[in-house]
């Protein structure tokens, strides 16, 4: 399972803030972690209930492995927006795919309850004699 550090480091590398073999300084890591926690906490507004609690860098991320790449892309997009860096089409597709994967995995659907009056149209009701005979 990935740690928050893994996701933050990968995101910073993808924003070109880190080169190969470099490590982030404490300020970069703290900022990226804060953005990551905010991004994941905000998913509730999209109908994705993660029950997210803020993570430290060393904490394991409570997400399935197949969601990590998309979530990392979402963090890259957030970090690029912070500095007004343009987002490529490829990254935009990865962000969208990451959001859709989260929604598909965690979205909680509320059962639909249809009112009886909406299931039977007035033209489908029959009146026989004085008794109403409609279901």
Secondary structure as the mmCIF struct_conf table of DSSP 4:
data_model
#
loop_
_struct_conf.conf_type_id
_struct_conf.id
_struct_conf.beg_label_comp_id
_struct_conf.beg_label_asym_id
_struct_conf.beg_label_seq_id
_struct_conf.end_label_comp_id
_struct_conf.end_label_asym_id
_struct_conf.end_label_seq_id
STRN STRN1 UNK A 3 UNK A 3
HELX_RH_AL_P HELX_RH_AL_P1 UNK A 4 UNK A 14
TURN_TY1_P TURN_TY1_P1 UNK A 15 UNK A 16
BEND BEND1 UNK A 17 UNK A 18
TURN_TY1_P TURN_TY1_P2 UNK A 20 UNK A 21
HELX_RH_AL_P HELX_RH_AL_P2 UNK A 26 UNK A 41
HELX_RH_3T_P HELX_RH_3T_P1 UNK A 42 UNK A 46
TURN_TY1_P TURN_TY1_P3 UNK A 47 UNK A 47
STRN STRN2 UNK A 48 UNK A 48
TURN_TY1_P TURN_TY1_P4 UNK A 57 UNK A 58
BEND BEND2 UNK A 59 UNK A 59
STRN STRN3 UNK A 60 UNK A 60
HELX_LH_PP_P HELX_LH_PP_P1 UNK A 61 UNK A 61
BEND BEND3 UNK A 63 UNK A 63
HELX_RH_AL_P HELX_RH_AL_P3 UNK A 65 UNK A 82
TURN_TY1_P TURN_TY1_P5 UNK A 83 UNK A 84
HELX_LH_PP_P HELX_LH_PP_P2 UNK A 85 UNK A 88
HELX_RH_AL_P HELX_RH_AL_P4 UNK A 89 UNK A 106
STRN STRN4 UNK A 107 UNK A 107
HELX_LH_PP_P HELX_LH_PP_P3 UNK A 109 UNK A 112
HELX_RH_AL_P HELX_RH_AL_P5 UNK A 116 UNK A 119
BEND BEND4 UNK A 120 UNK A 120
HELX_RH_3T_P HELX_RH_3T_P2 UNK A 122 UNK A 124
STRN STRN5 UNK A 126 UNK A 128
TURN_TY1_P TURN_TY1_P6 UNK A 129 UNK A 130
STRN STRN6 UNK A 131 UNK A 133
#
